Amino acid sequence: MTNSYESPFCTRYASKEMQFVFSADKKFSTWRRLWVALARAEMKLGLNVTQAQVDELEAHLDDIDYEKAAQYEKKFRHDVMAHVHTYGDACPGAKGIIHMGATSCYVGDNTDVIIMRDAMRIVKRKLVKVIDQLAKFADKYKALPCLAYTHLQPAQLTTVGKRATLWCNELIMDLEDLDFQLGRLKLLGSKGTTGTQASFMELFHGDTDKVKELEKLIAEEMGFDAVVPVSGQTYSRKVDYAVCSALAGIAQSAMKFGNDIRLLQSFKEIEEPFEKTQIGSSAMAYKRNPMRDERICSLARYVMCDVLNPAFTAGTQWFERTLDDSANKRISVAEAFLGVDAILNIMLNVTDPENGLVVYEKMIRKRVMAELPFMATENVIMDACEKGGDRQELHEHIRELSMIAGAHVKQDGLENDLADLIAADPIFKVTREELDAIMKPENYIGRCPQQVEEFIQNCVKPVIEANGVSDDVAEINV
């Protein structure tokens, strides 16, 4: 324990991999890589930069003296210039050409884009595996009848697997959004102080082709095929909003999944994993609380609210830029990724095919059978009509009997005896044995098994074939 604040994202929730993406080492070493890319491109295009200077810069990409940088920042009150001087002290031969022609956003904004790209790739990898695991669960239970709900009231039956495809389908929608954001992400490039590239036009004596080539070379070195077409000093902050919105979409789907599992665990139908020595309650020793899914929902709520930050930031940038974005975006964007990373870590655990969700088939069947007589009434009416009965008269009889059976359940605490009541009424011309044959849950699941198979074949399989499935395992600290 320490005597200063530590983010729960680091101590409890997010993976080490995602934490590194938003670490100081990642940020400032990327600044240096951008300075190397700038110097190399300027050398190739004929400016007074030597290969020896580029080599010296490359030799010191990662040996960052943070103590010295902090001293410079205290002196200059400027983080970028603090690191320019720190880098220059490590590379005296190249000191004079570091950051030549650039403004602070050259390293700051380009690094932010690179970090978001790398973080989205981690999110995508984990998201694809969760989709794959949910699809396996859906296939396993594609034909297991269970109660479906509308308005949280028992409705016509579905299957456990079919319900899982609903969770999986929303995550595929989120993957499509994430792919779209990854596909359109562009580097800021070398745009200068107000986006006009005036400083580079000066360096290249008005040669616009070389100024454009400079950006192209930098983008290629940093792994991008394009830079933003126009900008002020910064890339549009709508980019942050769009990326965080895709993350919020994942959070929405995860919350839906988590809430459904919490309800099913309350019904004793499906439970999240519960470890042998896990304690559900400090007071009630018998408790098996759905703490993992509760955490999914809690973190998802945070991420969904967090997307308002980049929305306001994008709307309040004056003209070519203001600095009221900086403090907010370095928190909000990072925490959106750390939150979604934590959510997906838990989902990897909960949906694990071997040690994940526990399905109680007998309890599911018991709860189905308690409601099935009500759901079978339409079939009973149709069969009686075929035997010469009057549909309207039959409907009224079965309505009255349903009210009686409902009262027996709700008011008297008895079992649902609608089937017995129907069998005893001669208007229906049906025996109890014939009713038992009608009241098989498998008769009321429609095309659920086929729908699951078609969904996996048409929607999940292309995702897996396009991306593969990683060997990620759930990284849950507590």
C-alpha positions in Angstrom: 0.0 0.0 0.0 1.2 3.6 -0.7 0.3 6.9 0.8 -0.8 8.4 -2.5 -3.7 7.8 -4.9 -3.4 4.9 -7.2 -5.8 4.3 -10.1 -7.9 1.2 -9.6 -7.5 0.6 -13.3 -3.8 -0.1 -12.6 -4.2 -1.9 -9.3 -7.3 -3.9 -9.9 -8.8 -3.9 -13.4 -6.8 -3.3 -16.6 -4.2 -5.7 -18.0 -0.5 -4.9 -17.9 -0.5 -4.9 -21.7 -3.0 -2.1 -21.9 -1.4 -0.2 -19.1 1.8 -0.2 -21.0 0.2 1.4 -24.0 -0.7 4.4 -21.9 2.5 4.4 -19.9 5.2 7.1 -19.9 7.7 4.8 -21.5 5.3 4.2 -24.5 4.5 7.9 -24.8 7.9 9.4 -24.6 9.7 6.6 -26.6 7.1 7.2 -29.3 7.9 11.0 -29.2 11.5 10.0 -29.9 10.6 7.7 -32.7 8.6 10.6 -34.3 11.6 12.9 -34.0 13.7 10.2 -35.7 11.1 9.8 -38.4 11.1 13.6 -38.9 14.9 13.8 -39.0 15.2 10.8 -41.4 12.6 12.3 -43.8 14.3 15.7 -43.7 17.6 14.1 -44.5 16.1 12.2 -47.4 14.6 15.3 -48.8 17.9 17.2 -48.7 17.9 19.2 -45.5 21.1 19.6 -43.5 20.6 16.4 -41.5 23.2 13.6 -41.5 22.9 9.8 -41.3 25.2 10.0 -38.2 22.7 12.3 -36.5 19.8 10.0 -37.3 21.8 7.0 -36.1 22.6 8.8 -32.8 19.0 9.6 -32.3 18.0 6.0 -32.9 20.6 4.8 -30.4 18.8 6.6 -27.6 15.1 5.8 -28.3 14.4 4.2 -25.0 17.0 5.4 -22.5 14.9 8.3 -21.2 16.2 10.3 -18.2 12.9 11.1 -16.6 14.5 12.9 -13.7 16.3 15.3 -16.0 13.1 15.7 -18.1 11.2 16.7 -14.9 13.9 19.2 -14.0 13.7 20.8 -17.5 9.9 20.9 -17.3 10.0 22.6 -14.0 12.3 25.2 -15.6 10.5 25.6 -18.9 6.9 24.8 -17.9 6.7 23.0 -21.2 6.7 19.2 -21.5 7.7 18.9 -25.1 10.7 21.3 -24.8 11.7 19.5 -21.6 12.0 16.3 -23.6 13.7 18.0 -26.6 16.4 19.1 -24.2 16.7 15.8 -22.5 17.0 14.0 -25.8 19.5 16.5 -27.0 21.7 16.0 -23.9 21.7 12.2 -24.7 22.5 13.0 -28.4 24.8 16.0 -28.5 25.7 15.5 -32.1 22.0 15.6 -33.2 20.9 18.2 -30.6 20.6 21.0 -33.1 18.2 19.2 -35.5 15.7 17.6 -33.1 12.2 18.9 -33.6 13.3 21.0 -36.6 10.2 22.7 -38.2 7.8 21.0 -35.8 5.4 22.2 -33.2 4.5 20.4 -30.0 1.5 18.7 -31.5 3.8 17.0 -34.0 4.9 14.6 -31.2 1.9 15.0 -28.9 -1.0 14.4 -31.3 0.8 11.9 -33.6 1.6 9.9 -30.5 -2.0 10.0 -29.3 -3.1 8.6 -32.6 -0.5 5.9 -32.5 -1.5 4.9 -28.9 -5.2 4.8 -29.9 -4.3 2.5 -32.8 -2.3 0.2 -30.7 -4.9 0.1 -27.9 -7.7 -0.6 -30.4 -5.8 -3.6 -31.7 -5.6 -5.0 -28.2 -9.3 -4.4 -27.7 -10.1 -6.0 -31.1 -8.1 -9.1 -30.3 -9.8 -9.7 -27.0 -13.2 -8.8 -28.5 -12.9 -11.4 -31.2 -12.0 -14.1 -28.7 -15.0 -13.2 -26.5 -17.2 -13.5 -29.7 -15.7 -16.9 -30.4 -16.3 -18.2 -26.9 -19.9 -17.0 -26.8 -20.5 -18.7 -30.2 -19.2 -22.0 -28.8 -21.5 -21.6 -25.8 -24.4 -20.8 -28.2 -23.7 -23.9 -30.3 -23.5 -26.1 -27.2 -26.9 -25.1 -25.9 -28.7 -24.2 -29.2 -31.5 -26.7 -28.5 -31.9 -26.3 -24.7 -35.3 -24.8 -24.2 -35.6 -22.0 -21.6 -38.1 -19.3 -20.7 -37.8 -16.1 -22.8 -38.9 -12.8 -21.4 -40.6 -9.7 -22.6 -41.0 -6.9 -20.0 -39.3 -9.4 -17.7 -42.4 -11.5 -17.8 -42.4 -15.1 -19.1 -43.0 -15.2 -22.9 -42.7 -17.9 -25.6 -39.8 -20.2 -25.2 -36.3 -19.6 -26.6 -33.2 -21.6 -26.1 -30.1 -20.9 -24.0 -28.0 -20.9 -27.1 -30.3 -18.6 -29.1 -30.2 -16.1 -26.3 -26.4 -16.2 -26.4 -26.5 -15.3 -30.0 -28.2 -12.0 -29.0 -25.2 -11.2 -26.8 -22.7 -12.3 -29.5 -24.4 -10.4 -32.3 -24.2 -7.1 -30.5 -20.5 -7.7 -30.0 -20.1 -8.3 -33.7 -21.8 -5.0 -34.3 -19.2 -3.4 -32.0 -16.4 -5.1 -33.8 -17.6 -3.6 -37.0 -17.6 -0.2 -35.5 -14.1 -0.8 -34.1 -12.8 -1.9 -37.5 -14.3 1.2 -39.0 -12.5 3.5 -36.6 -9.2 1.6 -37.1 -9.6 1.7 -40.8 -10.1 5.4 -41.0 -7.5 6.5 -38.4 -5.0 8.8 -39.8 -1.8 10.4 -38.5 -1.8 14.2 -38.0 1.5 14.4 -39.9 3.6 17.5 -40.0 1.1 20.3 -40.2 2.9 23.1 -38.2 1.5 25.5 -35.6 -1.8 26.3 -37.3 -2.0 23.5 -39.8 -0.6 25.6 -42.7 2.8 23.8 -42.9 4.4 27.3 -43.1 7.5 26.3 -41.1 8.2 23.4 -43.5 7.6 25.6 -46.6 10.3 27.8 -45.1 12.7 24.9 -44.6 12.1 23.6 -48.1 12.2 27.0 -49.7 8.6 26.8 -51.0 8.9 23.3 -52.5 5.3 22.1 -51.8 6.1 18.6 -53.2 8.8 18.1 -50.6 6.6 19.3 -47.8 3.9 16.8 -48.9 6.5 14.0 -49.3 7.8 14.7 -45.8 4.4 13.8 -44.3 4.2 10.7 -46.5 7.6 9.5 -45.3 6.8 10.1 -41.7 3.4 8.3 -42.0 5.0 5.3 -43.6 7.6 5.0 -40.9 5.0 5.1 -38.2 2.8 2.5 -39.9 0.1 4.7 -41.5 -0.9 5.0 -45.1 -2.4 8.5 -44.7 -2.4 11.7 -42.8 -5.4 13.9 -42.1 -6.2 16.1 -45.1 -6.5 19.4 -43.2 -6.1 20.4 -39.6 -5.5 23.3 -37.3 -2.7 22.7 -34.9 -4.3 19.4 -33.8 -6.1 16.6 -35.4 -9.9 17.0 -34.9 -11.0 16.0 -31.4 -14.0 14.4 -33.0 -11.5 11.5 -33.7 -11.3 10.9 -29.9 -15.1 11.1 -29.6 -15.5 8.6 -32.4 -13.0 6.1 -31.0 -14.4 6.4 -27.5 -18.0 6.0 -28.9 -16.9 2.6 -30.3 -15.6 1.7 -26.9 -18.8 2.8 -25.3 -20.6 0.5 -27.7 -18.7 -2.4 -26.4 -19.5 -1.3 -22.9 -23.2 -1.2 -23.7 -23.2 -4.8 -25.1 -21.1 -6.0 -22.1 -23.6 -4.4 -19.7 -26.5 -6.1 -21.5 -24.7 -9.5 -21.2 -23.7 -8.8 -17.6 -27.2 -7.8 -16.5 -28.8 -10.9 -18.2 -26.4 -13.2 -16.4 -27.1 -11.5 -13.1 -30.8 -12.1 -13.6 -30.3 -15.7 -14.7 -28.1 -16.3 -11.7 -31.0 -14.9 -9.5 -33.3 -17.4 -11.2 -30.7 -20.2 -10.5 -30.5 -21.0 -14.2 -27.0 -19.9 -15.2 -24.1 -18.8 -13.0 -20.8 -17.1 -13.6 -17.7 -19.0 -12.4 -17.5 -19.3 -8.6 -14.1 -20.4 -7.3 -13.7 -23.1 -4.6 -12.5 -20.8 -1.9 -14.4 -17.7 -3.1 -16.5 -15.9 -0.5 -19.8 -14.4 -1.6 -20.6 -12.5 1.5 -18.8 -11.6 4.7 -22.1 -12.2 6.6 -24.1 -14.7 4.6 -21.9 -17.7 4.0 -24.2 -19.3 1.5 -24.2 -16.4 -0.9 -22.9 -16.8 -4.5 -23.0 -13.2 -5.7 -22.4 -12.6 -9.4 -19.4 -10.3 -8.7 -17.7 -10.6 -12.1 -20.8 -9.6 -14.0 -21.5 -6.9 -11.5 -18.1 -5.5 -12.2 -18.7 -5.7 -15.9 -21.8 -3.6 -15.4 -20.1 -1.1 -13.1 -17.2 -0.5 -15.4 -19.4 -0.3 -18.5 -21.4 2.4 -16.8 -18.2 4.4 -16.3 -17.1 4.0 -19.9 -20.5 4.9 -21.3 -20.5 8.1 -19.2 -16.9 8.8 -20.1 -17.7 9.3 -23.8 -19.2 12.7 -22.9 -15.7 14.0 -22.1 -14.4 13.8 -25.7 -17.7 15.0 -27.0 -17.5 18.3 -25.0 -13.8 18.6 -25.8 -14.5 18.3 -29.6 -17.2 21.0 -29.3 -15.2 23.5 -27.3 -12.0 23.7 -29.4 -11.7 27.3 -30.6 -10.5 28.0 -34.1 -7.1 26.2 -34.7 -6.8 24.9 -31.1 -7.1 25.6 -27.4 -5.4 23.8 -24.5 -8.5 23.0 -22.5 -8.4 19.6 -24.3 -5.1 18.4 -22.9 -5.8 17.6 -19.3 -9.2 16.1 -20.1 -8.2 14.0 -23.0 -5.2 12.4 -21.4 -7.5 11.1 -18.7 -10.7 10.3 -20.6 -9.3 8.6 -23.6 -6.9 6.5 -21.6 -9.6 5.4 -19.1 -12.1 4.5 -21.8 -9.5 2.0 -23.1 -8.5 0.8 -19.7 -12.2 0.3 -18.7 -13.0 -1.7 -21.9 -9.9 -3.7 -21.5 -11.0 -4.6 -17.9 -14.5 -5.5 -19.1 -13.2 -7.8 -21.9 -10.7 -9.4 -19.4 -13.7 -10.4 -17.2 -15.8 -11.5 -20.2 -12.9 -13.8 -21.3 -13.1 -15.4 -17.9 -16.9 -15.6 -17.7 -17.4 -17.0 -21.2 -14.5 -19.5 -21.1 -15.7 -22.7 -22.7 -14.1 -24.9 -20.0 -14.4 -23.0 -16.7 -16.9 -20.3 -17.5 -20.7 -20.1 -17.3 -22.4 -22.9 -15.4 -25.8 -24.0 -16.8 -28.3 -25.7 -14.6 -30.4 -27.6 -17.1 -32.8 -29.2 -14.6 -33.6 -25.9 -13.0 -34.2 -24.4 -16.4 -36.5 -27.3 -17.3 -38.4 -26.9 -14.0 -39.0 -23.2 -14.6 -40.1 -23.9 -18.2 -42.6 -26.5 -17.1 -44.1 -24.2 -14.5 -45.0 -21.8 -17.3 -45.5 -24.1 -20.3 -49.2 -24.9 -19.7 -50.0 -21.2 -20.3 -47.9 -21.1 -23.4 -49.4 -24.3 -24.8 -53.0 -23.0 -24.7 -53.0 -21.9 -28.3 -52.0 -25.4 -29.4 -54.7 -26.8 -27.2 -57.3 -24.5 -28.8 -56.2 -25.5 -32.3 -56.3 -29.2 -31.6 -59.8 -28.8 -30.1 -61.0 -26.8 -33.2 -59.9 -29.7 -35.4 -62.1 -32.0 -33.3 -65.1 -29.8 -34.1 -64.9 -27.2 -31.3 -65.9 -23.5 -31.5 -62.8 -21.4 -31.5 -64.3 -18.5 -29.6 -66.0 -20.7 -27.0 -62.8 -22.6 -26.5 -60.8 -19.4 -26.1 -63.2 -18.2 -23.4 -63.0 -21.5 -21.5 -59.2 -21.6 -21.6 -59.0 -17.9 -20.5 -61.2 -18.6 -17.4 -59.2 -21.7 -16.6 -55.9 -19.8 -17.0 -57.1 -17.2 -14.5 -58.0 -20.0 -12.0 -54.6 -21.7 -12.4 -52.8 -18.3 -12.1 -54.6 -17.7 -8.8 -53.6 -21.1 -7.6 -50.0 -20.2 -8.2 -49.9 -16.6 -7.1 -52.4 -16.6 -4.3 -52.2 -20.1 -2.9 -48.6 -20.9 -3.6 -49.5 -24.1 -5.5 -48.1 -25.7 -8.7 -49.5 -24.7 -12.0 -52.5 -27.1 -12.5 -53.8 -25.6 -15.8 -53.2 -28.9 -17.6 -55.3 -30.8 -15.1 -58.1 -28.2 -15.4 -58.0 -28.4 -19.2 -58.1 -32.2 -19.1 -61.1 -32.2 -16.8 -63.1 -29.9 -19.0 -64.9 -32.0 -21.7 -65.1 -29.1 -24.1 -61.5 -29.7 -25.1 -61.8 -33.4 -25.7 -58.2 -34.1 -24.6 -56.7 -36.4 -22.0 -53.9 -35.6 -19.5 -51.6 -38.0 -21.4 -52.4 -36.2 -24.7 -51.7 -32.9 -23.0 -48.3 -34.2 -21.8 -47.4 -35.0 -25.4 -48.3 -31.5 -26.4 -46.4 -29.9 -23.5 -42.9 -30.8 -24.5 -40.7 -27.7 -24.4 -38.9 -28.7 -27.6 -42.2 -28.2 -29.5 -42.1 -24.5 -28.6 -38.6 -23.3 -29.6 -39.3 -22.5 -33.3 -36.2 -22.4 -35.4 -33.8 -21.7 -32.5 -31.3 -24.5 -33.2 -31.2 -23.6 -36.9 -31.0 -19.9 -36.2 -28.0 -20.5 -34.0 -26.3 -22.6 -36.6 -27.0 -20.1 -39.3 -25.7 -17.2 -37.2 -22.5 -19.0 -36.4 -21.9 -20.0 -40.1 -22.9 -16.6 -41.6 -21.8 -14.1 -38.9 -19.3 -15.6 -36.5 -17.3 -17.8 -38.9 -16.3 -14.9 -41.2 -15.1 -12.9 -38.2 -12.9 -15.8 -37.0 -11.6 -16.6 -40.4 -10.7 -12.9 -41.0 -9.0 -12.3 -37.6 -8.1 -15.7 -36.0 -8.5 -16.3 -32.3 -5.8 -15.3 -29.9 -4.5 -17.2 -27.0 -5.5 -14.5 -24.5 -6.5 -15.6 -21.1 -8.5 -13.6 -18.6 -6.2 -11.3 -16.6 -8.2 -10.5 -13.4 -6.2 -9.1 -10.5 -8.9 -9.6 -7.9 
